[in-house]
Amino acid sequence: MDDTDAAWQSWLSGLAPSKRSAAELLRMQFEALGAADALDWARSEIDENQPQLARFVLLRSLWRGAIDGWADPEALEQVAAARRLLDAGANRNDLVLLARAVAYEAVFAAVDELDCGGDVNVSGMDVGWVVMESGEGGSSTGRPLAGLHEDLLTMDPSGRDGADLWR
């Protein structure tokens, strides 16, 4: 047993049986999703009552679809301007990198705005928003998904935390 497993087992032993079961289930779910730091995600959800599994799934989905989707064959050809650039001899890899970088910036701006909970430039109106975790059937669990922008880079499936986007 390595130090990480020993620390996990020690932490588990201090939990009530119901929380211990929930922690083990979360660990398995994070591992099944390929989370490199499954123990940390699971522990945070239990200790801090943060909807980390929902955050992980949402951010990973945004990364894989909105950002890495541009690397799919024929994705660029769906955009007329990109098709013209390719026809004019532009480097496909550079265009994919550009599209991914722009997509990352757009996703980051969107989740950052969601995290703000309201438009700081609008005063005198009592309006805002919150992103909530949902359970079975789509009903709210009452746990907000906060700080989404903080973990977006960590969802890069390549493990490079988006470093390739700015090369």
N, C-alpha and C positions, 0 to 999 in steps of 0.2 A: 504494500500500500504506500503510495507516494504522499508527500506532505499535503497536496491539495485534497486527496481523498480522505486523509486523516482529519483535516480541518473540517471537511464537509460532514463526516461522520460525527465528529465532536459537536458541531453545530446542530445536526439533526437530533442528537441525543438530548439536547436541552429543550426540544419542542414538545408540545402536547401531541398525542397520537394523531389527531385530525390534521394538525398543521404539518406533521412529519409526512403523512400520506400525500398531502397537497404539494409539499416541497419535492418529494420524489417524482410525482406525476409531472410537475413543471419541469424538473430536470430532464426527464425523458422526452417531453415535448420539445424543449429547446434543443436537445441533442438530435432529435429526429429532424428538426428544421435546419440543422447544421451550424448552430450557434457555437462558435469557438469557446466562448466563455459562459456556457450553459449554467454552471454552478452560480456564477455571480448574478446572472439574470434571475434565476429562480430564488436565490437568497434575497435579492432586493424586493422581489414581489411579495415574499412572505414577511420579511422584516419591516418593510416600509409601506406595505399595502399599496404598492404601485402596480398598475396593470401592465407589467413589463412584457408579458407574452403578446398582448394586443399591440403594444408599441413596436415590438420586434417585427411582428407579422406585417403591420402597416408599412413601416419604413422599408423593410425588405421588399415588399411588393412594389412600392414606389421606385426603389432603386432598380429592380429587375425590369419593370415595365417602362416607366417613363425615361429612365436614364440609359440603361443597357439595351433597351429595345431598339435603339438606333444602330446597334451593331448587327442586328438581324439582316440577313440577305434581303435585298429589295426594299428595306425601310427608307433609304435615301431616295429611291426612285419614286416614292409616293409624294415627294415634295418637288414641285416643278422647278424651283430655283436650284435645288441640289442636282436634279437631273440635268439641267443646263450646264452647271459647273462640271459635272462628270463628263458630259459630252464635249466640253471644251478642254478636257484633259486634266482636270483637277485630281489630286491624289485622293482616292477613296478613303484611305485610313485617316488622312487629315480631316476630311469632311465628317467622318464618323466621330472623331475626337471632338471636333467643334460642336457637333450636334449633341453629344453626350455632355460636354461642359455647359452648354447653354441650358440643356434640360436639367442638369444638376442645379444650376443657379436658380432656375424657375421653381423647381421643387423646394429648394431651400427657402426661397422667398415666401412660398405658399405656406410651408409648415411653420416658419417663423411668424408669419402673420396670424396663423391659427393659434400659435402659442401666446401671442399678445392678448388675445381675447377681445379685442376691440380696435377701432381705428383711432390712434392717438391724435390724428389731425381733425377729428370731429368732436366738437364740444357741444354741450347742451342737450345731448340725446342719450337716453338711457337704453343703449342697445349694444350688444356684444355677442360673443359666441364661445362655445366650448366643444371640444371633441371628447366624446365619452366612449368608454368601453361598452360593448354590448354582450349579453349572454345569449343563451338559447332563445330562439325565436326573435332575436333582434331587440329585446328589451334592455334598457340601460341598467348597468350594474351600479351606477352612481359614482364610478371611479373615472375621473378625467385623465385623458392621455395628454400629459404636459411635457414640456421640454423636448418636443419632437426634433427640433432643429439641432439639439445637442448631440444626437446619436446618428444623424443621417449618414455622415461619412463612414461610420463603423459598419454600415450595412453593405458596403462594397463587397460583393461576393469574391472578388479577386484577392481580398485581404490587404490591398494596398491603400485603403482609406482614401480612395479617389486621387491619389498622387499622380496617376497617369493623365488625369484630366487637364493638368496645367503644364505638361511637358512640351 
